[in-house]
Amino acid sequence: MTRVGLVLGGGGITGAAYEMAALLALELATGWNPNDADVLVGTSSGSFVGSLLRHDALTVDSLVMPEDERADVAERIRSHVHTRGRGPGIGKWLRHGVVPGLRRPGLTMLLGTPAPYHASGLAAWVTTQIGEEAAGGWPERSTAIVAYDVRRSARVGFGTANAPVVGIADAVAASSAVPLFFAPYEIDGDLYVDGGVVSGTNADLVLASPEPLDFVLVIAPMAAALQRRRARFHEAMFDRIGLKALDAELRAVSERWPHCETLVLSPSPSVQNAMRPNPMSSARAVGTFMRTLIAMKRTLAQPEVWALLRRHIAADGLNPSAVAR
């Protein structure tokens, strides 16, 4: 029986919409429930989607309620994402961001900076979706939620060995605390920011599985190989960085598990037109979701893609045309 790893990368609000649609399309086309993945790694927006998935709470209603207008969806997302709250303060930023940044110039200086919003709204959103008890616990199936520990200057995979024990709602908030947009998220006195500052995917964390995996599926909103027309400079830059990190991670997987096959799904240029240039735009969530459902039929029908899916997760008799039904 195929052992599967599922990696959900970061990509802001529109990245989450892309991943939701891609996962639902995969299930329609293959009959495979993504929650059956033996290992799940979620970073930033992928951590939010992964938290819903691991609690069987990922449905179309997760984004769009039956009575919703598009503006209703955007407002609901804004209410959770644009939550005001007190951050750790200037003192902790000076101590854990500025001083280390002066010693070793780079991104470190920005990691603890004050910001207009607080990720507690994301923790609350997870709680409303999966329930208070589940939000304070951890999924039974192997799940890693990736954040960055500002004080220790280190990646943290919540849910893995030696990581602090936290509830999944707090882990999602920590993983999603984008520097400059969200204040660092504090848990037990430690400050965390978006796990995407290390990598948008952190796919190498599947290697924490005690048993080799046969197939690793990566959904990477910020690692597109093909660029849309009129792409802004920062879009291409983020995709190049994302692809470089992901390539290194998948090489590490291949070296450890030579027989493990991998598949990367990233947004096509037509989907990028719906989701960019601002991945934090709540107004673009519905358009991204719908465009992804349309594009996934073509993506999954590619012979090399469908061959991998048939080998590892597709039920007999199903085909990618099911996405359109």
Secondary structure as UniProt FT lines:
FT   STRAND          4..8
FT   HELIX           12..30
FT   HELIX           34..36
FT   STRAND          39..43
FT   HELIX           45..53
FT   TURN            54..56
FT   HELIX           60..62
FT   TURN            66..67
FT   HELIX           70..81
FT   HELIX           90..93
FT   HELIX           94..98
FT   HELIX           99..103
FT   HELIX           107..110
FT   TURN            111..112
FT   HELIX           120..130
FT   HELIX           132..135
FT   STRAND          142..149
FT   TURN            150..153
FT   STRAND          154..158
FT   TURN            161..162
FT   HELIX           168..175
FT   TURN            179..181
FT   STRAND          185..187
FT   TURN            188..189
FT   STRAND          190..194
FT   HELIX           195..197
FT   HELIX           203..208
FT   STRAND          215..219
FT   TURN            221..222
FT   TURN            229..230
FT   HELIX           233..256
FT   TURN            258..259
FT   STRAND          261..265
FT   HELIX           269..275
FT   TURN            279..280
FT   HELIX           282..284
FT   HELIX           285..301
FT   HELIX           303..312
FT   TURN            316..317
FT   HELIX           320..324
//
